[in-house]
Amino acid sequence: MTIGDGRPLSRRLLDSFWVLLAKTNVHWLWQTMYYLPFLAWGIYGTFFAYPISIIVDQIGQQAYNFWVWAVTPGTLGAMAGLALRHGGAPSDTITGPLLRLDYLGLRMQFGGHTFMGIILIIYEVTGIRGAYWGQPVISLFLIFAYSLGVPLLAAQCARKMWLGRRGQ
């Protein structure tokens, strides 16, 4: 099946995918994949789920309640900050109120990423401390990448803020 310029539809979709990856606003794709499942779990964990016993045993019920509750504002902060960033447009192409919104979005992203980084590191540390060898805790292995990736996103935001203050 061909559309428009005579190329097969599959080729056009693949080309569109590569163009999407090359754009600076690809953050929407990756951060949505990072944070929507965490947001869903934050709401689910706050209102419906039983406590995760491995974590409660390590940090106690009160700290666990705060930890679960903190997932929702952490994810919302990062995603709202991303929405304010104007697709990651370079600072020298926007001025005035849009530039202030861009920096506000960058700060919100930094706060959300930092918050989520701390939450995920707490999960990793308490999970490793609370699990015994041979226990089926696949999530400790899967969340490890997020535990490293989210602080890197926070570092990227911090660098952008630092460069913005220096006028670069």
N, C-alpha and C positions, 0 to 999 in steps of 0.2 A: 504494500500500500504506500503510495507516495502522496505528499501534500506540498503545495506551493512550488518550491524550487526543484522538484523532481527527485529529491533524495528520499530514500525510504523513511518511513515514520520512525522506525527503531533508531536509525542513524541520527535523525533530528533530535530525538529524545536524549540520546547519548551525548550529542554535542551540547545540548542545553544543560545537561548535568555538569559537563566539564566547565562550561561558562559560569554556572552557579558556583562551583568550587573555586574559581579564580577570582570571584568578586570579594570585596572586603566585607560585604554584608552576609557572608556565609556563617557568621556568628549566630544568626537566627537559626540556621539548620542545626548546628552542633549544640548550642545552648538549649534549644527546645528539646533535643533528644536527651540532654543531661538532666534538665530540670523538670520537665512535665511529669516523668515517673516519680521523681522525688516529691513534687507537689502533691500528686495523687496519694502517695504513701503518707505524707505528712497529715493530710486530712483524714485518711483512713486510720492511721495510727493514733491520732488524737481522739477521734470519736468512736471508733468501732473495734479496733484490734486489741487483743490481749497484749500485755507487755512482753517484750522479748526477754526471756528469762536469763540468757547469757549476759545481757547488758544490765538488767536490774540487779542481778547478783553482784555485779562489780561496782556500780555507782549508786545504788539505792533508788527507791521509788520516787522521791522528790526530784532528784537530779534527772532521773529517766523521764518524768513528766515534762520537765523543762526541755530536755533534749528532743523529745518527740514534737513538742509544741514549736520549737525553734526552727524546724524544717520548713514550715509554711512561710513565715516571713523571710527566711533566707532565700528561698527559691523565688518568691515574688519580688524581692528587692533586686535580685540579679536580672530577672526578666523585665521588670519595669524599667530598670536602668538601660537595658538594651533597647527598649522601645523609644526611649528619649534620645538615643545616640544618633538619630538620623542616618541609619544605615552605615555607621562608621565612617561618614564623610570626613575627609581631612579638615583639620581645624582652620587652615588658611582659606578654605572655600566657603565657610559660614561665618557670619558676623552677628553682633548684637544679641538680641534675646535668644536666637537659635544657638549661639555659641554658649550662652549661660545654661541653656537646657542640655546641651551636649555635655558640658562639664558636670552638671548635676547627674545626668545619666551615667557618666563614667564613675562618679563617686558611688552612686547606688549599686552599680555593677561590682565595684571593688568591695563594698560592704557585704553584698550578697554572696560573692565568691568567697570572701574571707570567712563569713559566718558558716557557709556550707562546708568549707574546707575543715574548719574546726569540728563541725558536727561529724563529718565522715572520718576524720582522724580519731575522734573519740570512739566511734563505732569500731574501727579497726583495732585500736588498742584494747578496748574492753572485750571485744570478741576473741582476740588472740589470748588474752589473759584468762577468759572464762571458758574457753573451749578446751576439751581434752583431745589428745591425739586420737584420730580415728573417728571423731564426731563428724557427722555430715553437715558441714558449715560452708557450703559452696559460696555463699554470699561474701564471705571474708575474702575470697580470691577474686570475685567479680568486682567488688566495691573498691579493691585496692587501686585499680586504675583511676577511678573517680577521685580517690583520696589524694592521688598525685596530680591529676589533671586540674581539679578545681583550684588548688593553690597556685598553679601555674597561670590560670586565667586571672586570678587576683594580682599576681605579679605583673602580668601584661597590662592590666588596668593601671597599676601603680606607676609603671614605666611611662605610660601614655600621659598620666597626670603630671609626672615629673618633667617630661619633655615639653608639655604644654605650658608649664610655668616658666620654662627656660626660653619659650618662644620658638621651639623647633617643630 
